[in-house]
């Protein structure tokens, strides 16, 4: 005798998203707003928008437009593609009216040799390369959009306790004991994704021996429009411009050294910073905040299972050297939303594995390529024999002199090349 899984009655929602952070909120906005001609499930609901629910355990603290709170430590370098997606779902204005710092140039150089590559948006007739934005600002602007959409339900505080994959949907039990159901469950719940773990999807992970220290600093230099990264034997050193005479510095080093730096008082830390960082940083007048975190790369074996999909850090994490983690996560969200819209427009159930496989085929290879490229960059700038250092530096100089290659690299970093979702174009 065989026992079939019980069938679910008509689900309350079409999609439940676990995690209302930047990627999860982007997915909800792309699914529920009118970026495309939205369709819904079933022959009797052709003109109704998708019913979307997002489960978020904690919303970020408010940030009213025009106010000037201290900068958060967690910031992201948003690409042009990410900016375009945020515009299409209606969140960009909420970001700009809060706080965002435009940058026009990017510089990468070898601290051991003389190799250097400089990128400038003017070289490809672009206005800018991207924006540095606090993660909280991005999330709040997206939540503003969701609050205006009548077909989106935000449940907070809420955590997923467990779920069951059934014939025609998925049943989700919250930590409160309440139950909700949908045709599709999406894990946007970060690197330690409960959705991924309960779906039984394996994850390959590599911990790097380095940690990263992040600090917000007050600089003597006037506002810079450049992000830069210098590679030294102990790890990379990076600068991200913020509004006014402020910036975010990232200092990669061994776990032990980062812990020591984090424990220094402000005067001692300022001295260590000035002694170790290049002159491009300029004099640092004050430290506003600092924190540290470990670094890892990871990739899920699959992005989808029956009635389950993963996006963002739930599916992959990358070395933060190039600041691409958030950008590729937002592309995941946009791609999955497009796959779902196209499926329901044809009357198909988007929770089925046959539909979700298209999302995996679309995003898996591109993300693996990015993970491998960033890992290779990390490996290339580890302490190496003199000959390798010379070749490494020569390669940076060669790229700087070869305009077509440099311009293509710039377009790729801006997210304006490749197989992009419609709302990223």
Secondary structure by P-SEA (a helix, b strand, c coil): ccccccccccccccbbbccccaaaaaaaaaaccccccccccccccccccbbbbbbbcccccccccccccccccccccccaaaaaaaaaaccaaaaaacbbbbbcbbbbbbcccccbbbbbcccccccccbbbbbaaaaaaaaaaaaaacccbbbbcccccccccccccbbbbbccccbbbbccbbbbccccccaaaaaabbbbbbbbbcbbbbbbbbbcccccccccbbbbccccccccccccccbbbbbbbccaaaaaaaaaccaaaaaaaaaacccccccccccccccbbbbbbbbbbcccccccbbbcccccccccccccaaaaaaaaaaaaaaaaaaaaaaacccccccccaaaaaaacaaaaaaaaaaaaaaaaaaccccaaaaaaaaaaaaaaaacaaaaaaaaaaaaccccccccccc
